[in-house]
Amino acid sequence: MLITYISIGSLSIIKKRLSHLPAKVISSDLRGLENKTLDFKVSFSRKSDLILLMFIIAFYLMTYLSIYPEYVTSRGSDLSRHWWLSNQLSRTPDVYGSHQYVLFHCYIAAVYYMAGKPGLITYLSALELLDFLTPLTFYAMVKRYLEKVDKKLPIISTIFLSLFSNFAWIYYMKIKLENKLPAYKIFIESTNFGTQTYYQIGYSILNWWFRPEAMGYMMLFTLLLLLKCDDIPRSKYLIISLLLISGLILTYFPIAIIFTTFMILCGLLLQNKQIQLKNMLFSSLTGWFVAGLIYYAIMPHLILTPGPSWAIYILVMSTGLLISIFLGRFTSFFALIIMEKMTTKKLKFSSYFFAITLLYVYLVAFFIWLTYPITFYPWQLDWNVPWFLYPMMLGINGLLAIVGLVYILQNKGLWRHLAVFLLFAIFIFFAGRMLSFVKSLGLFPFLIPYYEERFVWLLRVPIAIIAAASFLEICSHLKNYRLQMLSSLVIGLITFFGIQSSLLFVERSVMQLSYNPEMFTSSQELEALTYMSSVFDKYPHSTVFTFTFDSFHRIPFASPTYRFELGEWDVAGRVKRFETLLYILNYNSKSFNSYFYVHQRDENYLQYYNGILYRLLPFIPVTYQNNEVTVYNVTKLSAPSASSSVVFVVPYKDFTQNKYSYALYHLAQVFQNYTICFDLDNTLSHGDHIILLFDPPSQINIDNLIDIERGCYKSITIHGALQIDTLFGKAFFFDGVDDYVKFESLDCLNLEHEFTIGAWIKTNTGGYLISKDYWGEIEKAGYGLSIHKVERRGRIVISDGINRIDLYTKSVLTDGNWHYLVATYDGKSLKIFVDG
């Protein structure tokens, strides 16, 4: 499709250029030769405009050479994310789900394979050069609308949009003067600089990443240019605009919605014969249906599934377009009558009123932003924009646009030429604010795939045009009053205030390369990622597991089909149970192979948590290794089932030891259907095959411990406690941590009966000795004989679940000597004795 566009455009240009060149034409009656010269049409740009366009491209190129190709490797960038999605589309289209950008990802993948699969860094760096087309398409669009108003307006608007940025640099200067910090500390180490500027310093230059939004801007500018083209035959116009609109929907869906909604608004309010509004509305209507058919052909679930889906978008957009087509003639007529009734005096008053009001709000908001410390992050607000941040984000262009309203609204001729951009600015501003309001109420969360911050980026487009018109008017007034020096000063100040944040962006980006190298990917890691990419080419349906934030956001360079991101990407590194790890590894039934991507930073993280995975890594086969990265192959590990005829028995006391992890790892490769039980589980004997991963303690007879006929434990369970010989006969030795002896409940030991419990003890610490269904919780009925951990005295407690009775000995029993502690209960009273 891209080659078709370029070919048609190139042939059209060549045809027109040849038809208007000076030519020797042979007359039809062969009376002789006659030289006939044909006039050129208006060129793409004037010579002075061409020089300034080359200056803009040179600035972009300077920035590009300063930070590329290293900047390509930055972690978590949109560039790496879309590279991953484009490879996912080409390798495994059955699992591709990023339908909003399907045409963009098709383009990225197609060009990559057509270019012979060049190196990752080379290819992604070359893609960024396509962003240089953005100012050119914007210039062509503005030239079509406003060249007749002022020949300087198109190039001035392009400069304002491409080079002029926000006021983030003012806060930078404030920090630098107040704290006397070097630049790298402000950019790299200071968190309040990022929050105070809403991280807008990174977006100073329009579309610095080549992503769907960049292509969406170019297509938007082209559609707005077509809106003004009244010299194209209707049939050709409908075909071209239809292709562009359907292409925009498939390339960058949010801007397609914005453009369509704006066309609906124009159809209802504007009655301008100089724009092809009716044809564009009809093309938009057709384009949505064409895009819907394409989606139905390649992703039918997007159209047919209930709930938020493409069918809703198509229905809403189509309904709005039909209303605009059929009712626009009447609504725009009334809007025109209202504007015609506005006298010059009323317009003058309104222009001053609006300009002064907006200027006051603008300045108040600016000073609030500059003095009020912002402690929240943009993502905490879901990228909604507080009202006082607008002056900072719009910068000098916003200030000039407000001042220019005085001139624009009083000049009906200029107002008519700028009507589309004025309406576009109003629409974008209120649409962004309305979006934030709707999202704050929690309404239609799946139907609003955009953020107010992105609307502010789009708002810069009409604001740059209005600001340029205001700038030229100010300069003309100064020249009329012969204030040449003042005119030069104003131009210098506007340029200084406008371009500073763009220059700061370049400086910040260069400093990140030097002072924040961990943000970028090293050559060793790139080699590992390239290897992983080759693995995923060979085995597309594979899953990769990462364990740190950095690794999770770098693995997209390898373009895995699946990456573990259920809840938290690092959960696999923190689990303590082997079977839990197996369930995580098998979370995706579509994945055939699984790999652990372990960088040095991941090893430190895994060692810190000391989970089952860290102890298991030495036993897992390594498929790739260099000085920084190790890749493990964990293919063919089956997860345990709830019940099976094959039972692996693990000792409860020390089941986390390495030897059991190693055994379970290899058994999980052999057996496809098995279950795991602790040695204390009374259901383990239900299995036909019981595999013990440990040798039973010598003091326990395994044949006596398990009653095969009953399929459960007999009355006594010994956990960890060792039998020893004492002066009084046999005794149990408990380690004071988790050793215990447990026996089944007997009716004769219930509280309804009389009982006596006692024990010979020798200890230097407190704890429970004998208890029945009671471990210190009053809501639980039972009783317990213990040594109080704080008071170190003997204690008997009984509870019926509601009331509790405590009784203590007078003497301390933790002196390291033998004591005989006895408690009696006759059904009514409770007594406790020591050595008596």
NUKE-582803 format. One record per residue (C-alpha): z, y, x; residue in one letter. Coordinates in steps of 0.05 Angstrom, whole numbers, padded with zeros to 5 digits, always signed. Example, Ala and Ser with C-alpha at 12.3 -4.5 7.8 and 13.67 -1.06 7.14 Angstrom:
# residues 2
+00156-00090+00246A/+00143-00021+00273S/
This chain:
# residues 836
+00000+00000+00000M/+00017+00048+00057L/-00049+00033+00092I/-00086+00045+00027T/-00053+00113+00018Y/-00069+00134+00089I/-00142+00109+00084S/-00155+00144+00018I/-00124+00208+00043G/-00161+00207+00109S/-00229+00194+00076L/-00216+00250+00026S/-00200+00299+00083I/-00260+00279+00123I/-00305+00285+00062K/-00280+00355+00046K/-00283+00378+00118R/-00355+00354+00126L/-00376+00385+00060S/-00352+00454+00083H/-00376+00453+00155L/-00435+00498+00175P/-00496+00454+00165A/-00571+00455+00170K/-00597+00437+00102V/-00668+00415+00089I/-00695+00445+00025S/-00723+00399-00027S/-00792+00430-00027D/-00798+00422+00049L/-00818+00495+00057R/-00778+00500+00122G/-00710+00497+00152L/-00656+00545+00130E/-00586+00553+00160N/-00533+00554+00106K/-00459+00564+00122T/-00406+00539+00074L/-00336+00571+00071D/-00273+00534+00090F/-00220+00523+00039K/-00149+00546+00053V/-00123+00506+00112S/-00058+00467+00115F/-00023+00522+00153S/-00035+00589+00186R/-00034+00594+00262K/+00034+00628+00262S/+00061+00575+00214D/+00033+00521+00259L/+00071+00549+00319I/+00136+00550+00280L/+00124+00480+00253L/+00114+00457+00324M/+00180+00491+00342F/+00216+00452+00286I/+00185+00387+00310I/+00204+00405+00382A/+00277+00415+00360F/+00276+00348+00325Y/+00244+00316+00386L/+00296+00347+00433M/+00352+00319+00389T/+00317+00252+00386Y/+00310+00246+00461L/+00383+00267+00471S/+00413+00211+00430I/+00360+00156+00423Y/+00353+00098+00435P/+00429+00090+00445E/+00443+00120+00376Y/+00407+00062+00343V/+00463+00015+00364T/+00519+00053+00330S/+00563+00008+00287R/+00560+00009+00212G/+00500+00057+00208S/+00452+00058+00149D/+00398+00041+00199L/+00429-00026+00216S/+00445-00041+00143R/+00374-00030+00119H/+00347-00069+00179W/+00391-00127+00157W/+00368-00122+00084L/+00294-00118+00104S/+00302-00183+00144N/+00340-00215+00087Q/+00281-00198+00042L/+00230-00228+00090S/+00270-00290+00108R/+00306-00308+00043T/+00278-00269-00016P/+00315-00315-00063D/+00382-00284-00044V/+00358-00212-00034Y/+00395-00166-00081G/+00384-00094-00058S/+00332-00080-00112H/+00341-00004-00108Q/+00303-00002-00042Y/+00256-00062-00047V/+00193-00024-00028L/+00226+00009+00031F/+00251-00058+00057H/+00182-00088+00046C/+00153-00032+00089Y/+00204-00042+00145I/+00193-00117+00147A/+00117-00113+00141A/+00108-00062+00197V/+00156-00103+00241Y/+00115-00166+00234Y/+00048-00130+00238M/+00072-00098+00303A/+00084-00167+00333G/+00160-00167+00325K/+00177-00117+00380P/+00246-00108+00409G/+00300-00087+00360L/+00319-00022+00395I/+00247-00002+00407T/+00227-00014+00335Y/+00286+00021+00303L/+00279+00080+00350S/+00205+00086+00333A/+00221+00086+00259L/+00263+00148+00267E/+00201+00187+00288L/+00176+00181+00216L/+00231+00229+00196D/+00190+00284+00229F/+00145+00281+00167L/+00200+00308+00123T/+00193+00382+00142P/+00117+00376+00139L/+00116+00349+00068T/+00167+00403+00047F/+00123+00457+00078Y/+00061+00432+00042A/+00099+00432-00024M/+00127+00503-00017V/+00060+00528+00007K/+00027+00504-00056R/+00077+00542-00100Y/+00093+00606-00063L/+00038+00624-00013E/+00010+00674-00062K/+00078+00707-00068V/+00088+00715+00007D/+00050+00680+00062K/+00113+00676+00104K/+00154+00642+00049L/+00132+00570+00062P/+00148+00569+00136I/+00213+00609+00127I/+00236+00560+00074S/+00219+00502+00120T/+00260+00532+00176I/+00319+00544+00130F/+00318+00472+00105L/+00303+00437+00171S/+00345+00477+00220L/+00397+00516+00181F/+00459+00477+00161S/+00531+00484+00137N/+00591+00525+00160F/+00627+00467+00194A/+00619+00503+00260W/+00666+00559+00236I/+00724+00510+00230Y/+00705+00482+00298Y/+00711+00552+00328M/+00777+00562+00292K/+00807+00498+00323I/+00778+00515+00391K/+00808+00586+00391L/+00875+00567+00362E/+00889+00503+00401N/+00844+00515+00462K/+00820+00443+00459L/+00758+00418+00495P/+00699+00400+00452A/+00706+00324+00460Y/+00778+00325+00435K/+00756+00362+00372I/+00696+00317+00359F/+00724+00249+00381I/+00800+00252+00376E/+00814+00304+00322S/+00818+00273+00252T/+00830+00339+00215N/+00763+00366+00238F/+00727+00309+00202G/+00768+00314+00139T/+00766+00391+00137Q/+00690+00391+00143T/+00683+00331+00096Y/+00647+00297+00154Y/+00587+00341+00142Q/+00575+00356+00216I/+00543+00287+00219G/+00492+00308+00165Y/+00473+00375+00192S/+00400+00357+00203I/+00364+00334+00141L/+00352+00258+00141N/+00369+00243+00213W/+00371+00169+00197W/+00306+00138+00174F/+00329+00105+00110R/+00305+00100+00038P/+00332+00169+00024E/+00287+00199+00077A/+00225+00167+00046M/+00251+00186-00023G/+00253+00260-00002Y/+00181+00256+00023M/+00158+00225-00042M/+00198+00276-00082L/+00165+00334-00045F/+00097+00302-00056T/+00109+00295-00130L/+00131+00367-00136L/+00068+00387-00099L/+00026+00346-00147L/+00061+00382-00205L/+00028+00446-00180K/-00041+00415-00168C/-00084+00438-00226D/-00150+00426-00191D/-00149+00350-00193I/-00186+00314-00249P/-00139+00285-00301R/-00158+00212-00289S/-00147+00217-00214K/-00084+00257-00224Y/-00053+00205-00270L/-00069+00148-00221I/-00041+00184-00160I/+00022+00208-00195S/+00032+00140-00227L/+00030+00106-00159L/+00078+00156-00129L/+00128+00152-00186I/+00129+00076-00189S/+00133+00075-00113G/+00192+00123-00115L/+00228+00079-00165I/+00218+00019-00120L/+00235+00057-00056T/+00296+00099-00073Y/+00318+00090-00144F/+00371+00147-00150P/+00321+00202-00132I/+00272+00170-00182A/+00324+00179-00237I/+00338+00251-00214I/+00264+00269-00213F/+00251+00237-00281T/+00311+00272-00313T/+00288+00338-00283F/+00218+00328-00311M/+00249+00316-00380I/+00288+00381-00372L/+00225+00419-00350C/+00187+00392-00409G/+00240+00418-00457L/+00249+00487-00425L/+00186+00508-00387L/+00119+00528-00414Q/+00081+00542-00351N/+00006+00531-00352K/+00003+00533-00277Q/+00037+00465-00270I/+00013+00396-00293Q/+00076+00383-00333L/+00046+00343-00390K/+00007+00297-00343N/+00068+00287-00299M/+00111+00268-00359L/+00060+00217-00382F/+00054+00189-00310S/+00130+00184-00306S/+00133+00146-00372L/+00079+00098-00348T/+00111+00092-00279G/+00177+00067-00306W/+00142+00013-00346F/+00100-00007-00285V/+00162-00011-00242A/+00197-00052-00296G/+00139-00101-00297L/+00141-00108-00221I/+00216-00121-00223Y/+00206-00171-00279Y/+00155-00207-00236A/+00197-00210-00172I/+00269-00205-00199M/+00271-00224-00273P/+00347-00226-00274H/+00349-00150-00267L/+00313-00142-00333I/+00339-00200-00374L/+00413-00203-00357T/+00460-00169-00407P/+00503-00111-00387G/+00482-00057-00337P/+00411-00074-00317S/+00343-00044-00305W/+00327-00051-00379A/+00379+00002-00395I/+00350+00050-00343Y/+00279+00040-00368I/+00301+00050-00441L/+00340+00113-00427V/+00287+00145-00382M/+00230+00126-00430S/+00267+00155-00490T/+00280+00220-00454G/+00207+00226-00432L/+00181+00213-00502L/+00227+00266-00531I/+00204+00315-00478S/+00130+00300-00491I/+00134+00308-00566F/+00187+00362-00574L/+00176+00400-00509G/+00124+00446-00540R/+00173+00472-00591F/+00236+00476-00548T/+00199+00510-00490S/+00169+00560-00539F/+00238+00582-00562F/+00262+00586-00490A/+00202+00631-00474L/+00217+00676-00533I/+00289+00685-00509I/+00265+00704-00439M/+00212+00752-00466E/+00266+00788-00506K/+00304+00803-00443M/+00287+00875-00426T/+00285+00902-00355T/+00352+00936-00366K/+00384+00872-00391K/+00354+00832-00333L/+00380+00883-00283K/+00450+00879-00312F/+00448+00803-00316S/+00423+00796-00245S/+00479+00840-00217Y/+00531+00806-00261F/+00512+00735-00240F/+00503+00753-00167A/+00571+00789-00162I/+00607+00734-00200T/+00577+00679-00157L/+00589+00718-00093L/+00662+00728-00112Y/+00671+00653-00127V/+00633+00635-00064Y/+00678+00678-00019L/+00743+00656-00052V/+00723+00583-00045A/+00703+00595+00028F/+00770+00624+00047F/+00807+00570+00009I/+00769+00518+00049W/+00782+00554+00115L/+00857+00562+00104T/+00876+00502+00060Y/+00888+00439+00102P/+00850+00379+00073I/+00889+00314+00081T/+00845+00267+00042F/+00783+00229+00062Y/+00716+00234+00024P/+00716+00160+00007W/+00785+00167-00025Q/+00751+00213-00076L/+00691+00167-00082D/+00651+00222-00047W/+00664+00272-00103N/+00662+00343-00076V/+00720+00392-00089P/+00693+00458-00115W/+00718+00498-00055F/+00676+00457-00007L/+00609+00480-00035Y/+00605+00544+00008P/+00619+00504+00071M/+00567+00451+00054M/+00512+00501+00033L/+00524+00548+00091G/+00485+00612+00101I/+00430+00588+00055N/+00478+00588-00004G/+00501+00659+00012L/+00430+00685+00018L/+00410+00650-00047A/+00466+00685-00086I/+00446+00753-00057V/+00373+00739-00074G/+00388+00728-00147L/+00391+00804-00156V/+00319+00811-00134Y/+00291+00747-00165I/+00319+00756-00235L/+00294+00827-00239Q/+00223+00808-00218N/+00191+00769-00275K/+00130+00752-00234G/+00171+00722-00178L/+00217+00689-00228W/+00158+00652-00258R/+00136+00627-00190H/+00207+00604-00173L/+00224+00577-00243A/+00216+00504-00222V/+00263+00513-00162F/+00314+00555-00200L/+00317+00504-00255L/+00321+00448-00203F/+00380+00481-00168A/+00418+00491-00234I/+00403+00419-00256F/+00425+00388-00189I/+00490+00428-00188F/+00512+00410-00258F/+00487+00339-00253A/+00530+00328-00191G/+00591+00358-00224R/+00580+00318-00287M/+00572+00255-00247L/+00640+00265-00213S/+00672+00280-00281F/+00644+00217-00313V/+00665+00174-00253K/+00735+00203-00255S/+00741+00178-00327L/+00718+00109-00306G/+00658+00111-00352L/+00594+00072-00336F/+00614+00053-00265P/+00554+00007-00256F/+00503+00054-00287L/+00517+00111-00237I/+00495+00088-00168P/+00503+00156-00134Y/+00553+00207-00109Y/+00562+00282-00118E/+00558+00291-00042E/+00486+00266-00044R/+00471+00317-00099F/+00495+00371-00052V/+00444+00347+00000W/+00390+00352-00053L/+00415+00420-00074L/+00398+00446-00005R/+00323+00439-00022V/+00317+00493-00076P/+00372+00534-00044I/+00331+00538+00021A/+00271+00565-00018I/+00312+00616-00057I/+00348+00637+00008A/+00281+00646+00043A/+00256+00692-00013A/+00321+00732-00008S/+00315+00736+00068F/+00244+00764+00064L/+00265+00814+00012E/+00323+00839+00055I/+00277+00846+00115C/+00224+00884+00074S/+00276+00933+00049H/+00302+00945+00119L/+00231+00957+00144K/+00217+01005+00087N/+00276+01046+00109Y/+00252+01042+00182R/+00314+01005+00204L/+00280+00961+00255Q/+00342+00951+00298M/+00384+00933+00238L/+00330+00885+00214S/+00330+00850+00281S/+00406+00846+00280L/+00405+00815+00210V/+00353+00764+00230I/+00394+00746+00292G/+00459+00739+00253L/+00427+00696+00199I/+00396+00651+00252T/+00462+00646+00289F/+00502+00629+00227F/+00450+00580+00203G/+00434+00538+00264I/+00503+00530+00296Q/+00523+00467+00258S/+00456+00435+00275S/+00469+00449+00349L/+00539+00422+00342L/+00510+00358+00313F/+00469+00349+00376V/+00529+00364+00420E/+00574+00317+00381R/+00524+00261+00383S/+00515+00267+00458V/+00591+00268+00468M/+00599+00206+00427Q/+00554+00169+00475L/+00599+00190+00533S/+00670+00192+00504Y/+00666+00141+00448N/+00625+00083+00477P/+00660+00032+00433E/+00622+00062+00374M/+00558+00036+00404F/+00536-00034+00421T/+00533-00057+00494S/+00474-00092+00525S/+00514-00157+00530Q/+00530-00155+00456E/+00458-00138+00440L/+00436-00200+00477E/+00484-00241+00435A/+00460-00208+00370L/+00387-00222+00391T/+00405-00295+00401Y/+00439-00297+00332M/+00377-00266+00302S/+00334-00322+00331S/+00382-00373+00302V/+00377-00341+00233F/+00301-00341+00239D/+00304-00416+00249K/+00360-00429+00199Y/+00355-00373+00147P/+00409-00399+00100H/+00466-00391+00149S/+00533-00356+00146T/+00567-00318+00201V/+00642-00302+00205F/+00669-00242+00241T/+00742-00222+00251F/+00745-00147+00266T/+00719-00083+00236F/+00673-00071+00295D/+00642-00140+00295S/+00633-00140+00220F/+00592-00075+00225H/+00552-00097+00285R/+00530-00165+00260I/+00476-00134+00214P/+00434-00124+00276F/+00427-00200+00277A/+00408-00198+00202S/+00447-00259+00176P/+00431-00281+00106T/+00505-00287+00090Y/+00565-00255+00123R/+00635-00269+00100F/+00662-00208+00064E/+00702-00234+00006L/+00759-00185+00002G/+00770-00176+00076E/+00723-00197+00133W/+00782-00216+00178D/+00819-00263+00129V/+00794-00326+00165A/+00830-00305+00228G/+00898-00297+00194R/+00906-00361+00154V/+00958-00411+00178K/+00935-00473+00139R/+00876-00514+00161F/+00854-00532+00091E/+00854-00457+00072T/+00807-00445+00130L/+00762-00501+00105L/+00758-00471+00036Y/+00738-00404+00067I/+00684-00437+00109L/+00656-00471+00047N/+00660-00410+00000Y/+00584-00406-00003N/+00551-00470-00028S/+00481-00443-00011K/+00496-00437+00063S/+00476-00495+00107F/+00503-00472+00174N/+00563-00431+00193S/+00578-00394+00258Y/+00638-00357+00287F/+00618-00293+00323Y/+00675-00279+00371V/+00674-00217+00415H/+00729-00202+00465Q/+00760-00155+00413R/+00760-00213+00363D/+00796-00258+00413E/+00851-00206+00420N/+00857-00201+00345Y/+00859-00276+00335L/+00911-00284+00390Q/+00954-00231+00357Y/+00956-00267+00290Y/+00959-00336+00323N/+00929-00368+00262G/+00899-00437+00255I/+00831-00412+00278L/+00855-00386+00345Y/+00885-00454+00361R/+00823-00490+00336L/+00771-00450+00376L/+00778-00492+00440P/+00756-00554+00401F/+00694-00522+00368I/+00626-00529+00402P/+00598-00466+00434V/+00524-00450+00422T/+00521-00385+00461Y/+00565-00348+00510Q/+00562-00289+00557N/+00613-00242+00587N/+00631-00210+00520E/+00611-00255+00463V/+00620-00328+00446T/+00584-00360+00386V/+00614-00424+00356Y/+00578-00473+00311N/+00623-00497+00254V/+00569-00534+00215T/+00585-00594+00171K/+00659-00583+00157L/+00676-00607+00087S/+00733-00577+00048A/+00788-00622+00019P/+00788-00639-00054S/+00847-00640-00102A/+00848-00716-00105S/+00813-00770-00066S/+00821-00842-00046S/+00825-00819+00027V/+00890-00782+00044V/+00906-00747+00110F/+00981-00742+00119V/+01008-00683+00159V/+01081-00674+00180P/+01111-00615+00143Y/+01157-00596+00200K/+01104-00581+00253D/+01037-00584+00217F/+01012-00522+00253T/+01010-00555+00321Q/+00944-00558+00358N/+00939-00633+00359K/+00937-00637+00283Y/+00885-00582+00278S/+00841-00618+00327Y/+00847-00683+00288A/+00834-00650+00221L/+00773-00614+00249Y/+00740-00678+00270H/+00760-00716+00207L/+00730-00661+00165A/+00664-00673+00200Q/+00665-00748+00184V/+00693-00750+00114F/+00660-00714+00056Q/+00713-00731+00004N/+00786-00729+00023Y/+00852-00695+00008T/+00908-00670+00053I/+00982-00683+00038C/+01048-00669+00072F/+01092-00728+00090D/+01141-00704+00036L/+01089-00708-00020D/+01107-00763-00069N/+01034-00772-00089T/+01006-00790-00021L/+01011-00865-00034S/+00961-00859-00091H/+00905-00861-00041G/+00870-00926-00022D/+00866-00903+00050H/+00924-00865+00082I/+00912-00835+00151I/+00974-00812+00187L/+00962-00756+00238L/+01030-00769+00270F/+01077-00825+00291D/+01135-00833+00242P/+01204-00817+00272P/+01237-00878+00301S/+01299-00872+00257Q/+01257-00876+00193I/+01226-00941+00170N/+01159-00922+00139I/+01159-00985+00097D/+01226-00967+00067N/+01207-00894+00058L/+01149-00908+00012I/+01154-00951-00050D/+01083-00977-00057I/+01096-01008-00125E/+01125-00945-00156R/+01075-00900-00119G/+01130-00850-00099C/+01187-00838-00051Y/+01251-00877-00059K/+01315-00838-00073S/+01326-00810-00003I/+01282-00764+00039T/+01301-00745+00110I/+01267-00684+00137H/+01280-00671+00211G/+01353-00690+00210A/+01371-00741+00263L/+01422-00797+00255Q/+01474-00796+00310I/+01538-00835+00325D/+01605-00797+00321T/+01679-00813+00324L/+01678-00820+00248F/+01616-00863+00246G/+01543-00845+00229K/+01525-00773+00219A/+01465-00728+00212F/+01448-00674+00262F/+01413-00612+00232F/+01379-00560+00275D/+01401-00502+00229G/+01329-00481+00215V/+01293-00528+00167D/+01325-00597+00172D/+01352-00628+00109Y/+01365-00693+00071V/+01343-00697-00001K/+01355-00749-00055F/+01334-00756-00127E/+01377-00725-00182S/+01431-00769-00211L/+01462-00759-00280D/+01531-00773-00254C/+01528-00710-00212L/+01515-00662-00269N/+01565-00608-00286L/+01585-00644-00350E/+01621-00696-00308H/+01679-00694-00259E/+01659-00698-00186F/+01685-00691-00116T/+01640-00672-00058I/+01660-00667+00015G/+01634-00667+00085A/+01658-00672+00157W/+01628-00612+00192I/+01624-00584+00262K/+01587-00518+00267T/+01587-00447+00294N/+01543-00417+00240T/+01539-00412+00165G/+01494-00445+00114G/+01490-00494+00055Y/+01519-00563+00065L/+01510-00598-00002I/+01477-00568-00063S/+01449-00589-00129K/+01394-00545-00157D/+01429-00484-00129Y/+01409-00441-00070W/+01445-00376-00086G/+01407-00355-00149E/+01453-00341-00209I/+01398-00355-00259E/+01394-00428-00236K/+01444-00479-00261A/+01478-00521-00207G/+01529-00521-00152Y/+01533-00517-00077G/+01583-00528-00020L/+01570-00483+00039S/+01596-00441+00097I/+01588-00367+00081H/+01542-00337+00133K/+01580-00271+00138V/+01652-00289+00124E/+01647-00357+00159R/+01693-00389+00107R/+01682-00451+00065G/+01654-00437-00004R/+01641-00475-00069I/+01600-00442-00124V/+01579-00468-00192I/+01533-00437-00244S/+01510-00454-00313D/+01449-00408-00306G/+01486-00349-00337I/+01555-00346-00307N/+01576-00362-00236R/+01644-00381-00204I/+01656-00373-00129D/+01716-00402-00091L/+01729-00392-00016Y/+01775-00424+00035T/+01826-00381+00071K/+01808-00406+00140S/+01745-00395+00182V/+01707-00460+00195L/+01656-00438+00247T/+01701-00449+00308D/+01660-00508+00335G/+01713-00560+00316N/+01710-00616+00265W/+01734-00599+00195H/+01737-00637+00130Y/+01715-00594+00072L/+01724-00620+00001V/+01712-00589-00068A/+01733-00621-00135T/+01715-00607-00207Y/+01749-00638-00267D/+01704-00608-00319G/+01748-00547-00328K/+01776-00523-00261S/+01747-00518-00191L/+01786-00529-00126K/+01769-00528-00052I/+01807-00560+00006F/+01803-00558+00082V/+01830-00613+00127D/+01876-00635+00072G/
